[in-house]
Amino acid sequence: MSRAGLPHLFSPARIGALELANRLVMAPMATDFADGDGSVSAKLVDYLRARAQGGVGLIIAEVSGVDARHPYTPRGLGLWSDELVHAYRRLTDAVHAHGARIMPQIAHPGPDSLAPLLTGLEAVGPSAGVPNSLTRTLCREITLEEIEEAKGLFAEAARRAREAGCDGIELHAAHAYLLVGSFLSALRNRRTDRYGGCAEDRLLFALEVLAAIRARVGGDFPIVLRISADELVHGGRDLRETLYLAPRLEAAGVDAFHVSCGSYPALSWRVIPPTGTPLGLNTAFAAALKRAVQVPVLVVGRINDPRLAEDVLARGEADLVVMGRALLADPQLANKAREGRFEEIAPCIGCGLGCVAAREQGGDMTCLVNPEVGREGEGLLEPASRPKKVLVAGAGPAGLMAAWTAARRGHEVSLFEREDRPGGLYNLAAVAEGKQELTRVVQYLSGQAARAGVRLVTGREVDAAVLEEEAPEAIIVATGGEPCVPELPGAGGSNQLCAADVLGGRVPRPAGRVLVAGGGTVGCEVAELLAAHGYQSAEVLVVEKREAVAAGMFHEARVLLLERLAARGVRLLTGARLREFTPDGAVVEREGGTERLRGFDWIVLALGARPRDPLGAEARKLGIAVRVVGDAREPRRALEAIAEGFEAGRVV
Ligand SMILES: Cc1cc2nc3c(=O)[nH]c(=O)nc-3n(C[C@H](O)[C@H](O)[C@H](O)COP(=O)(O)O)c2cc1C
């Protein structure tokens, strides 16, 4: 398909005086890639350069703090001092070199400041008592003097952005969050002076910040305002109120509105919507706002495909489309879309595992389908110095990624899969409710592997005969895991089923009362399926040894899963260690005593997997170089499996 296939997306646009080559905008996403002092790092430049090179029209860089005393993230960006301007310019130059434009997102974290943790200062908010879930402290009320000071900090940060060559700024006022967003929302603003009260009073701080910025940067420097069109929480701002306020913000000099929805922390899944949530979930809100203002409207939120972006624009729901995670998944998304190479675009499935959860768990930002995130400048994929015959055993996500990566580097790769199709256990993960889009990962990786010349052989397990026939010089074992059957008294009973068999439809869905042994993600998702309307499970109980079920999931996805389990009446028994299976249930150890769980018709085992590597030893005996990746090495999530497959393909 030619450019004409997406005529709206690839038409030029304007924000104030700023001209943009197309209507695809990258969303602000905190990466923690900056240097610890708030300055732009080489890593951040490489990461955003890749997105500019990939063809987006505008990049809204992540939060740039206005006050050094109040960090938003531990290694966030700053525009709080003139000393940071020089390094920032390296970023704007790199982006401009590829024809894209860039704006920083300017913010003071307010109640969401990490100061109590990092600098020992109290956080400040419109009103005292806003809890911060990270620091576990309450903010104090910002004083009138501090309000004056804050306005100056915003204005100075905007001036520095201009000096650094930025093409405008985005002012963060969304999600009932950070300082400006908190003032705007009745959820957090309970002031009784002129900055609080009715909607217009709560608007005052934003208007004054805008005026201070305008006074410092002039009238021609574009200002985008990010706002929750609807906070969607009882007591928060609704769409009607936003429609009332928007023309006032426009009159105060806002050049474009960037529409998100939801609020922190009460409705955070609406801010970063996980797998299974509706695509383009803010577009109707953007369309409403567009009718209320004259300036362009940008819309964000689960627009993960350029064809959907085109549809949003063609319907007139917004003037520009903003993508966040989709551009982590594939920095080349825009170029590929322009060339009609849609099937080559790495799909964002909204898993949140690499971009959000990994950071929260102390790791670096990454992406399930793109382990190169944050490593763009490392020259990871060198052509092989000598092309080799590489055999990959197992075409689950790890094996597919390993095979594709090795083939990209010029190796001659054969990929063997014992089933009749690629995907491995990931095909089962996609059976859970709302997770069908996971299949896109397998389709994408299979397609990329095929296009790179990988020979896929299905229906054949690698054994000694295959090794002899193929005579590979290197082997990557990605044979996955097999379900754990616990060595407990009573295990193996005829009413005991494996979660994988239930998900795979290999056994009839158990009816009656079901005990699910194991409350990891799989256990909870099987329970959800069994408790769905229309099936006959009268009761589902999940038994988990840890204190929490579905630990390790992306928080926002977990919140929704727990809500659905509760709505379907699934009972959760945590801190309960299985000791024995009985014909109608199990015995568990809990709170120092034992409990007998009785009256169950079926027991579904979701106790994880153990590595399955039938090949490594055999291959090593033949003196072939072997790498074991994914669940075959240690059962974990697809995030780790794919990253390991990539690493193996990269160094083989
Ligand atoms: C890792 C990550 C970091 C984010 N950081 C910010 C941020 O600094 N400022 C902000 O306004 N939104 C932030 N967001 C929200 C995104 O800008 C965007 O609104 C959200 O991801 C939904 O868009 P998407 O579905 O296209 O990813 C972040 C989202 C992610 C995934």
The ligand as an ORCA input file, in Angstrom:
! r2SCAN-3c Opt
* xyz 0 1
  C       6.321      3.495     30.523
  C       5.325      4.608     30.475
  C       5.655      5.840     31.019
  C       4.734      6.896     30.946
  N       5.117      8.126     31.402
  C       4.297      9.185     31.203
  C       4.728     10.507     31.482
  O       5.886     10.764     31.840
  N       3.820     11.503     31.338
  C       2.546     11.276     30.896
  O       1.765     12.193     30.773
  N       2.136     10.031     30.569
  C       2.981      8.989     30.692
  N       2.577      7.738     30.308
  C       1.264      7.569     29.649
  C       1.442      7.617     28.134
  O       1.834      8.890     27.705
  C       0.148      7.227     27.395
  O      -0.842      8.157     27.696
  C      -0.343      5.835     27.737
  O       0.725      4.923     27.656
  C      -1.467      5.384     26.813
  O      -1.040      5.410     25.477
  P      -0.623      4.072     24.669
  O      -1.753      3.121     24.801
  O      -0.414      4.527     23.261
  O       0.626      3.537     25.297
  C       3.474      6.685     30.370
  C       3.149      5.440     29.862
  C       4.052      4.401     29.896
  C       3.692      3.077     29.276
*
